[in-house]
Amino acid sequence: MTRGFRRFLRRTDRETVRQVTLGLTAVVVMVAIGVALQAGRSGGPSSADAAPGDGPGGPASTVSSAPPTSSTLPPTTVPGRPVPRPQIVSFDVPARVSCGTVTSIKVRWATSDATIVKLDVDASGAFQFDAPTGSARLPFPCDGGGHSYRLVAVGADGHEVAKLRRVEQVP
């Protein structure tokens, strides 16, 4: 064999080894990703888990605005990690209000894993906050009756959890 042909074979062998090494590395990475995804699917929350957020004033109601899917896997933002569901930790409003001097009430809330919080008076849907924990003064219409205040915690995937409180007007 000629000297030039031998150099050509050595370069070709190096290139072949490099390509085989890159191919094997890609296969190992793909297998590792598959194992991680499979572990995330089997370790996620089950449908038998109880809904958190029950406390004084009754249980939290769960409302989902996400479209139904055929998948039984929890929604994810990172492959293999389920999106945490929002929870209402606390929701405080006064039980009774005297309208002689008060036309608004202070509402306090604490949530976890919520991206936004919505508050409405008598299903008006008028107030939205980016703070998962906070307080605000909301109107209390002095019309002789009580009013319903609803807190809705919205998660990153659009899942909603709500609690309802009733405030009565004292004569």
QUIFENVEN-V214428 format. One record per run of one state. SS is the DSSP state (~ for helix, > for strand, _ for the rest). FROM is the first residue (numbers start at 0). LEN is the number of residues. If there is no record, write none. Layout:
BEGIN
SS | FROM | LEN
SS | FROM | LEN
END
This chain:
BEGIN
_ | 0 | 2
~ | 2 | 40
_ | 42 | 12
> | 54 | 1
_ | 55 | 2
> | 57 | 1
_ | 58 | 2
> | 60 | 4
_ | 64 | 11
> | 75 | 3
_ | 78 | 2
> | 80 | 2
_ | 82 | 4
> | 86 | 6
_ | 92 | 3
> | 95 | 3
_ | 98 | 5
> | 103 | 9
_ | 112 | 3
> | 115 | 6
_ | 121 | 5
> | 126 | 3
_ | 129 | 3
> | 132 | 7
_ | 139 | 7
> | 146 | 8
_ | 154 | 4
> | 158 | 12
_ | 170 | 1
END
